[in-house]
């Protein structure tokens, strides 16, 4: 284990890696239930426009998460975890299938193309060149941008930040005169858990994040005794593993090959020209979003874990991206949307994860969850939300590296870290950061300093924004 993962070299132990893997798992296990619900019941009314069941997608999501996460550990020796990406799954279901009219199997073809393309780009080294095309002003802001994004996810998962028709976002009400204690209690649990994690971390308690999550879960169910009908209202979706695997085999596994390449129904309704345009632009959107989400998360996690080389690049970067590409391909074969590296891995990094052993443990927990869906659902979002808020706090440290008095650096950095949480998308933040850097450099007489690869990526971002959003 020492030879494979270099535990002593990176200052960690098997126990620490196990705690980190469990922490990462708890922070992102929600994807199993959320992804299954999104595919099986996208409108929440019992309709099933994609024709796949909750059980089938639950298993598909779990298998692809296990494969991607363990691949990251074995190939790259990095504390990464992968699963069907949030945002990308919504784009798959609501835009590509329901909006554009492609069938579930047709859309999987695009995911397969994306995965195979990324394998080729990674093997040839082009994917690393793409990362090198990002200017330092953008790179240094990526961890902070993802930190704000993760913190926003945590605040929303806890119900503390809510939507508002006039201001888009707002603070949830803590007023006991207007709100029931049942609505306020989860928010109190989140805040208590967050402060507990901070205090334990300050006192250098090992596994503070994991202890905080477990303590928050215990507090949530304990305070549930003070809420009328709390336990009766728990929505636990019980899935029989045998039935779920049967549905997986019939409805989603290898569906991309059996039905995916038949686009005749779409072409008959919308025309061949429209089919080609839809396929090209949709594939571009999937590729660009996944590529820069993965690059951003990979860089941020490695920067936080002090796993950057002398050039400021993540260790074993190509292998990390190869595991991501292979996981996306596995996901397409299993029947789920793009598999990508989750920002929640930073929770595991904060818990001390430094090697691929963190990923191995996380993958094992995902494998167990494949057969224990009710138990996985017992972890309340208000407990894991506190961990995400804490991780967001830690990742904001990178802002001190930004030269705020130098507009050529501060403007691209600001747009990178601001656009990510405001648009709910890591790649959009990178796009605005890179494009602003190019424009400022051109008009400030520094056009020769812009790399050729930066121009290419910039043009691809423009095409993505103009044609797909």
QUIQUI-V930118 format. One record per residue. N is the residue number from 1. SS is DSSP state (h for helix, s for strand, l for the rest). Layout:
n=N ss=SS
n=N ss=SS
This chain:
n=1 ss=l
n=2 ss=h
n=3 ss=h
n=4 ss=h
n=5 ss=h
n=6 ss=l
n=7 ss=l
n=8 ss=l
n=9 ss=l
n=10 ss=l
n=11 ss=l
n=12 ss=l
n=13 ss=l
n=14 ss=h
n=15 ss=h
n=16 ss=h
n=17 ss=h
n=18 ss=h
n=19 ss=h
n=20 ss=h
n=21 ss=h
n=22 ss=h
n=23 ss=h
n=24 ss=h
n=25 ss=h
n=26 ss=h
n=27 ss=h
n=28 ss=h
n=29 ss=l
n=30 ss=h
n=31 ss=h
n=32 ss=h
n=33 ss=h
n=34 ss=h
n=35 ss=h
n=36 ss=h
n=37 ss=h
n=38 ss=h
n=39 ss=h
n=40 ss=h
n=41 ss=l
n=42 ss=l
n=43 ss=l
n=44 ss=l
n=45 ss=l
n=46 ss=l
n=47 ss=l
n=48 ss=l
n=49 ss=l
n=50 ss=l
n=51 ss=l
n=52 ss=l
n=53 ss=l
n=54 ss=h
n=55 ss=h
n=56 ss=h
n=57 ss=h
n=58 ss=h
n=59 ss=h
n=60 ss=h
n=61 ss=h
n=62 ss=h
n=63 ss=h
n=64 ss=h
n=65 ss=h
n=66 ss=h
n=67 ss=h
n=68 ss=h
n=69 ss=h
n=70 ss=h
n=71 ss=h
n=72 ss=h
n=73 ss=h
n=74 ss=h
n=75 ss=h
n=76 ss=h
n=77 ss=l
n=78 ss=l
n=79 ss=l
n=80 ss=l
n=81 ss=l
n=82 ss=s
n=83 ss=s
n=84 ss=s
n=85 ss=l
n=86 ss=l
n=87 ss=l
n=88 ss=h
n=89 ss=h
n=90 ss=h
n=91 ss=h
n=92 ss=h
n=93 ss=h
n=94 ss=h
n=95 ss=h
n=96 ss=h
n=97 ss=h
n=98 ss=h
n=99 ss=h
n=100 ss=l
n=101 ss=l
n=102 ss=l
n=103 ss=l
n=104 ss=h
n=105 ss=h
n=106 ss=h
n=107 ss=h
n=108 ss=h
n=109 ss=h
n=110 ss=h
n=111 ss=h
n=112 ss=h
n=113 ss=h
n=114 ss=h
n=115 ss=h
n=116 ss=h
n=117 ss=h
n=118 ss=h
n=119 ss=h
n=120 ss=h
n=121 ss=h
n=122 ss=h
n=123 ss=h
n=124 ss=l
n=125 ss=l
n=126 ss=h
n=127 ss=h
n=128 ss=h
n=129 ss=h
n=130 ss=h
n=131 ss=h
n=132 ss=h
n=133 ss=l
n=134 ss=l
n=135 ss=l
n=136 ss=h
n=137 ss=h
n=138 ss=h
n=139 ss=h
n=140 ss=h
n=141 ss=h
n=142 ss=h
n=143 ss=h
n=144 ss=h
n=145 ss=h
n=146 ss=h
n=147 ss=h
n=148 ss=h
n=149 ss=h
n=150 ss=h
n=151 ss=h
n=152 ss=h
n=153 ss=h
n=154 ss=h
n=155 ss=h
n=156 ss=h
n=157 ss=h
n=158 ss=l
n=159 ss=l
n=160 ss=l
n=161 ss=s
n=162 ss=s
n=163 ss=s
n=164 ss=s
n=165 ss=l
n=166 ss=l
n=167 ss=l
n=168 ss=s
n=169 ss=s
n=170 ss=s
n=171 ss=s
n=172 ss=l
n=173 ss=l
n=174 ss=l
n=175 ss=l
n=176 ss=l
n=177 ss=l
n=178 ss=l
n=179 ss=l
n=180 ss=l
n=181 ss=h
n=182 ss=h
n=183 ss=h
n=184 ss=h
n=185 ss=h
n=186 ss=h
n=187 ss=h
n=188 ss=h
n=189 ss=h
n=190 ss=h
n=191 ss=h
n=192 ss=h
n=193 ss=h
n=194 ss=h
n=195 ss=h
n=196 ss=h
n=197 ss=h
n=198 ss=h
n=199 ss=h
n=200 ss=h
n=201 ss=h
n=202 ss=h
n=203 ss=l
n=204 ss=l
n=205 ss=l
n=206 ss=l
n=207 ss=l
n=208 ss=h
n=209 ss=h
n=210 ss=h
n=211 ss=h
n=212 ss=h
n=213 ss=h
n=214 ss=h
n=215 ss=h
n=216 ss=h
n=217 ss=h
n=218 ss=h
n=219 ss=h
n=220 ss=h
n=221 ss=h
n=222 ss=h
n=223 ss=h
n=224 ss=h
n=225 ss=h
n=226 ss=h
n=227 ss=l
n=228 ss=l
n=229 ss=l
n=230 ss=l
n=231 ss=h
n=232 ss=h
n=233 ss=h
n=234 ss=l
n=235 ss=l
n=236 ss=l
n=237 ss=l
n=238 ss=l
n=239 ss=l
n=240 ss=l
n=241 ss=h
n=242 ss=h
n=243 ss=h
n=244 ss=h
n=245 ss=h
n=246 ss=h
n=247 ss=h
n=248 ss=h
n=249 ss=h
n=250 ss=h
n=251 ss=h
n=252 ss=l
n=253 ss=l
n=254 ss=l
n=255 ss=h
n=256 ss=h
n=257 ss=h
n=258 ss=h
n=259 ss=l
n=260 ss=l
n=261 ss=l
n=262 ss=l
n=263 ss=l
n=264 ss=h
n=265 ss=h
n=266 ss=h
n=267 ss=h
n=268 ss=h
n=269 ss=h
n=270 ss=h
n=271 ss=l
n=272 ss=h
n=273 ss=h
n=274 ss=h
n=275 ss=h
n=276 ss=h
n=277 ss=h
n=278 ss=h
n=279 ss=h
n=280 ss=h
n=281 ss=h
n=282 ss=h
n=283 ss=h
n=284 ss=h
n=285 ss=h
n=286 ss=h
n=287 ss=h
n=288 ss=h
n=289 ss=h
n=290 ss=h
n=291 ss=h
n=292 ss=h
n=293 ss=h
n=294 ss=h
n=295 ss=h
n=296 ss=h
n=297 ss=h
n=298 ss=h
n=299 ss=h
n=300 ss=h
n=301 ss=h
n=302 ss=h
n=303 ss=h
n=304 ss=h
n=305 ss=l
n=306 ss=l
n=307 ss=l
n=308 ss=s
n=309 ss=l
n=310 ss=l
n=311 ss=l
n=312 ss=l
n=313 ss=l
n=314 ss=s
n=315 ss=l
n=316 ss=l
n=317 ss=h
n=318 ss=h
n=319 ss=h
n=320 ss=h
n=321 ss=h
n=322 ss=h
n=323 ss=h
n=324 ss=h
n=325 ss=h
n=326 ss=h
n=327 ss=h
n=328 ss=h
n=329 ss=h
n=330 ss=h
n=331 ss=h
n=332 ss=h
n=333 ss=h
n=334 ss=h
n=335 ss=l
n=336 ss=l
n=337 ss=l
n=338 ss=l
n=339 ss=s
n=340 ss=s
n=341 ss=s
n=342 ss=l
n=343 ss=l
n=344 ss=l
n=345 ss=h
n=346 ss=h
n=347 ss=h
n=348 ss=h
n=349 ss=h
n=350 ss=h
n=351 ss=l
n=352 ss=l
n=353 ss=l
n=354 ss=l
n=355 ss=l
n=356 ss=h
n=357 ss=h
n=358 ss=h
n=359 ss=h
n=360 ss=h
n=361 ss=h
n=362 ss=h
n=363 ss=h
n=364 ss=h
n=365 ss=h
n=366 ss=h
n=367 ss=h
n=368 ss=h
n=369 ss=h
n=370 ss=l
n=371 ss=l
n=372 ss=l
n=373 ss=h
n=374 ss=h
n=375 ss=h
n=376 ss=h
n=377 ss=l
n=378 ss=l
n=379 ss=l
n=380 ss=l
n=381 ss=h
n=382 ss=h
n=383 ss=h
n=384 ss=h
n=385 ss=h
n=386 ss=h
n=387 ss=h
n=388 ss=h
n=389 ss=h
n=390 ss=h
n=391 ss=h
n=392 ss=h
n=393 ss=h
n=394 ss=h
n=395 ss=h
n=396 ss=h
n=397 ss=h
n=398 ss=h
n=399 ss=h
n=400 ss=h
n=401 ss=h
n=402 ss=l
n=403 ss=l
n=404 ss=l
n=405 ss=l
n=406 ss=l
n=407 ss=h
n=408 ss=h
n=409 ss=h
n=410 ss=h
n=411 ss=h
n=412 ss=h
n=413 ss=h
n=414 ss=h
n=415 ss=h
n=416 ss=h
n=417 ss=h
n=418 ss=h
n=419 ss=h
n=420 ss=h
n=421 ss=h
n=422 ss=h
n=423 ss=h
n=424 ss=l
n=425 ss=l
n=426 ss=h
n=427 ss=h
n=428 ss=h
n=429 ss=h
n=430 ss=h
n=431 ss=h
n=432 ss=h
n=433 ss=h
n=434 ss=h
n=435 ss=h
n=436 ss=h
n=437 ss=h
n=438 ss=h
n=439 ss=h
n=440 ss=h
n=441 ss=h
n=442 ss=h
n=443 ss=h
n=444 ss=l
n=445 ss=l
n=446 ss=l
n=447 ss=h
n=448 ss=h
n=449 ss=h
n=450 ss=l
n=451 ss=l
n=452 ss=h
n=453 ss=h
n=454 ss=h
n=455 ss=h
n=456 ss=h
n=457 ss=h
n=458 ss=h
n=459 ss=h
n=460 ss=h
n=461 ss=h
n=462 ss=h
n=463 ss=h
n=464 ss=h
n=465 ss=h
n=466 ss=h
n=467 ss=h
n=468 ss=h
n=469 ss=l
